[in-house]
Amino acid sequence: MKSISHNLRRKLFLSALFIVLSTSFASAQDEFPDDVNDEPAVPVDNYIYAGLIAGAVLAIRKLKKTETV
Protein backbone atom coordinates (compact mmCIF):
# COMPACT_ATOMS: atom_id res chain seq x y z
CA MET A 1 0.00 0.00 0.00
CA LYS A 2 1.42 3.39 -0.95
CA SER A 3 1.74 6.05 1.69
CA ILE A 4 0.52 9.62 1.33
CA SER A 5 3.17 11.88 -0.16
CA HIS A 6 5.03 14.33 2.06
CA ASN A 7 3.66 17.35 0.19
CA LEU A 8 0.06 16.17 0.57
CA ARG A 9 0.61 15.40 4.24
CA ARG A 10 1.94 18.92 4.75
CA LYS A 11 -1.08 20.45 2.99
CA LEU A 12 -3.48 18.40 5.11
CA PHE A 13 -1.67 19.42 8.30
CA LEU A 14 -1.68 23.10 7.39
CA SER A 15 -5.36 22.96 6.43
CA ALA A 16 -6.31 21.27 9.70
CA LEU A 17 -4.19 23.74 11.68
CA PHE A 18 -5.86 26.69 9.95
CA ILE A 19 -9.33 25.30 10.63
CA VAL A 20 -8.59 24.59 14.29
CA LEU A 21 -7.10 28.03 14.87
CA SER A 22 -9.84 29.88 12.99
CA THR A 23 -12.69 28.07 14.75
CA SER A 24 -11.32 28.79 18.21
CA PHE A 25 -12.63 32.34 17.83
CA ALA A 26 -16.08 31.29 16.65
CA SER A 27 -19.00 31.38 19.02
CA ALA A 28 -22.63 30.54 18.56
CA GLN A 29 -23.99 33.72 20.09
CA ASP A 30 -22.64 37.11 21.09
CA GLU A 31 -22.91 38.34 24.65
CA PHE A 32 -25.89 40.61 25.33
CA PRO A 33 -26.32 43.29 27.99
CA ASP A 34 -27.95 42.17 31.23
CA ASP A 35 -31.34 43.72 30.38
CA VAL A 36 -31.90 41.41 27.35
CA ASN A 37 -34.08 38.35 28.03
CA ASP A 38 -32.67 35.72 25.66
CA GLU A 39 -31.97 32.00 25.57
CA PRO A 40 -28.51 30.73 26.60
CA ALA A 41 -25.87 30.22 23.91
CA VAL A 42 -26.07 27.09 21.77
CA PRO A 43 -23.19 24.62 22.44
CA VAL A 44 -21.95 24.48 18.82
CA ASP A 45 -18.31 24.34 19.91
CA ASN A 46 -18.68 20.79 21.25
CA TYR A 47 -18.77 19.17 17.81
CA ILE A 48 -16.07 21.11 15.95
CA TYR A 49 -13.21 18.73 16.78
CA ALA A 50 -15.32 15.63 16.14
CA GLY A 51 -16.22 17.04 12.72
CA LEU A 52 -12.59 17.81 11.93
CA ILE A 53 -11.51 14.29 12.84
CA ALA A 54 -14.33 12.73 10.81
CA GLY A 55 -13.49 14.94 7.81
CA ALA A 56 -9.81 14.06 8.02
CA VAL A 57 -10.58 10.33 8.16
CA LEU A 58 -12.90 10.56 5.17
CA ALA A 59 -10.37 12.62 3.19
CA ILE A 60 -7.55 10.16 3.88
CA ARG A 61 -9.77 7.23 2.86
CA LYS A 62 -10.71 9.00 -0.36
CA LEU A 63 -7.08 9.87 -1.14
CA LYS A 64 -5.94 6.31 -0.53
CA LYS A 65 -8.62 4.97 -2.87
CA THR A 66 -7.63 7.37 -5.67
CA GLU A 67 -3.91 6.53 -5.29
CA THR A 68 -4.47 2.79 -5.65
CA VAL A 69 -6.59 3.05 -8.81
C-alpha positions as CSV (number, residue, x, y, z in Angstrom):
1,M,0.0,0.0,0.0
2,K,1.4,3.4,-1.0
3,S,1.7,6.1,1.7
4,I,0.5,9.6,1.3
5,S,3.2,11.9,-0.2
6,H,5.0,14.3,2.1
7,N,3.7,17.4,0.2
8,L,0.1,16.2,0.6
9,R,0.6,15.4,4.2
10,R,1.9,18.9,4.7
11,K,-1.1,20.4,3.0
12,L,-3.5,18.4,5.1
13,F,-1.7,19.4,8.3
14,L,-1.7,23.1,7.4
15,S,-5.4,23.0,6.4
16,A,-6.3,21.3,9.7
17,L,-4.2,23.7,11.7
18,F,-5.9,26.7,9.9
19,I,-9.3,25.3,10.6
20,V,-8.6,24.6,14.3
21,L,-7.1,28.0,14.9
22,S,-9.8,29.9,13.0
23,T,-12.7,28.1,14.8
24,S,-11.3,28.8,18.2
25,F,-12.6,32.3,17.8
26,A,-16.1,31.3,16.6
27,S,-19.0,31.4,19.0
28,A,-22.6,30.5,18.6
29,Q,-24.0,33.7,20.1
30,D,-22.6,37.1,21.1
31,E,-22.9,38.3,24.6
32,F,-25.9,40.6,25.3
33,P,-26.3,43.3,28.0
34,D,-28.0,42.2,31.2
35,D,-31.3,43.7,30.4
36,V,-31.9,41.4,27.3
37,N,-34.1,38.3,28.0
38,D,-32.7,35.7,25.7
39,E,-32.0,32.0,25.6
40,P,-28.5,30.7,26.6
41,A,-25.9,30.2,23.9
42,V,-26.1,27.1,21.8
43,P,-23.2,24.6,22.4
44,V,-22.0,24.5,18.8
45,D,-18.3,24.3,19.9
46,N,-18.7,20.8,21.3
47,Y,-18.8,19.2,17.8
48,I,-16.1,21.1,16.0
49,Y,-13.2,18.7,16.8
50,A,-15.3,15.6,16.1
51,G,-16.2,17.0,12.7
52,L,-12.6,17.8,11.9
53,I,-11.5,14.3,12.8
54,A,-14.3,12.7,10.8
55,G,-13.5,14.9,7.8
56,A,-9.8,14.1,8.0
57,V,-10.6,10.3,8.2
58,L,-12.9,10.6,5.2
59,A,-10.4,12.6,3.2
60,I,-7.6,10.2,3.9
61,R,-9.8,7.2,2.9
62,K,-10.7,9.0,-0.4
63,L,-7.1,9.9,-1.1
64,K,-5.9,6.3,-0.5
65,K,-8.6,5.0,-2.9
66,T,-7.6,7.4,-5.7
67,E,-3.9,6.5,-5.3
68,T,-4.5,2.8,-5.6
69,V,-6.6,3.1,-8.8
